[in-house]
Amino acid sequence: MFTFNQKRILIIMLITLFGCALAIYTYLFPYVDRVIKVNNQHIFVQERTNTEQWQKGLSDRKSLCNHCGMLFLFPQKQQKGFWMKDMRFDIDILWIHDTEVVHIEKNVSHKTPEKVYKPKETANAVLELPAGKAQELNIQEGAIIE
């Protein structure tokens, strides 16, 4: 088996490897609160759960990584409108009722800050993705978010 010194070196190497992996993950995904899954694809999301966070959203952010999104969680179901105030890039907006996508606005332009986008049905969550991502992942109304 291993000698005491070999075990100690192995433990140090594993701790170092874990630390490096954590640092890389933090660097690549600084805004990730959790990972969701839709159509067998993982999306790294930052959650927004209060009024101040809902109002800020993705405003003033320069971009959103290809497999990242922002998930707005609301305490009750409603027809919550979204706008593009202070946005710098286009997005897809998906309204979710529990776990089911009930409405999608694709390729919403950041150049229409005054327009309010509303769902056809009530929802208790909204997922914002990079523009074109809903089409790329073939996300349609009725899709389930895990």
N, C-alpha and C positions, 0 to 999 in steps of 0.2 A: 504494500500500500504506500501511502505517503508518509514521509517523515514530518515531524512537527514543523520544521522550517518550510517545507514544501506546502503544507496546509496553510500556513500563515501567508506565504506568498500568493497562493491561489485565492485566498479570501481577500487580500489587498487588491489583487487584479480584478476580481469580481466587483468589489465596491467601486473601484475606479471606472470600470466599464459601465456600471449602472449610473454613476455620476455623469459620465460623458453622454450616455444615451438621454438622460434627463435634460442635460444642458442643450443638446441638439433639438430635442422635442420642444423645449421652451422657446428656443430661438426660432424654429420653423413655425410653431403654432402658438404665438403669444396670447391669443385671444380665445383659446379653447376652454370651454367649461365642461363639455361632454361630447360624445359622438352619437349621432343618430344614424339610422339606416333606412334607405328608401330604394326600392328595386334592387336589392342586394348590393347597394353602393353605400359606402360610409361617407358621412359629411361631418366635419368638425365644426361645432357650433359654439357661439358665445350666447349665453342666455341673457335676456332682458326681462326683469320681473317687477319693476316699479315705474311709477310715472316719470321720474327724472330720466331713467334709462330708456323708457319708451320714446320720450321726446327726442333724445339725442340720437339713438339708433346708430346708423352708419354715417351720420353727418360728419363732415370734415375728414373722413377717412379717405386715404388716397386710392385704396383698392381693397379687394377681397380675394384671398387665395382661391385657386380653382376648385378645391374640395372643401371650402369653408362656407359658413353661413351665419346668419344671426337669427336666433329663435326668440320671438316675443311671446311670453306666456302671460295670459290674462286670467284673473280670478273667476270671470263669468263669460258666458258666450254672448257675443254681440257682433254687429256688423261694423267692425272697426275700420275706419278709413286710414290710408297711408298716403303720404306725399313725399316729394323728393327734395325738400328744403335742405340746402347746403350740401347736397350730394355731389360727388365728383365723378361718378361712373354709373352706368346703367345696371339694372338688376332685374331678376325675376322675383315676383312676390306670390307666395303660396299661403292661402288661408286654410287652417286646419281645424276641424271639429273633432275634438278628442284625438284620434289618430288618423282620421281620414281627410285627405285633401279635398276641399269643397269648392275651391275657386283658385284660378291661376291668372295672373297678369304677367305676360312674358315680355322681355326686352323693354322694360319701363325706362324711359329716357330721363337722364338727370337734367336735361335741358327744359323740363316742364315742371319747375318747382311748385307752381301754384295749383296744379291739377291734383285732385284727391281721388285715389283709387279705392273702391269699396267692393266687398264680396257680394255675391248673390244671396248667400246664406250666412247664418251666424257661425262664428268660429271662436275658439278660445286660445288659439295660437296662430302666429304668422311666422313663416320662414322666408327670409330674404337670401337669395343666392346670386352668384354672378350671372349677368345676362347670358341667356342661352343654355344655362345649366339644366333647366327643367326639360328642355327639348333633348339635350345631350343624354340625359339619364332616362328619357322617355317617361317623365312624370306627368301623369294626367289626373284629372279630377277622378276621385275614387281610389287613388293610390293610398297605401297605408304607410305611415311614418312609424318606425320602431325606435 
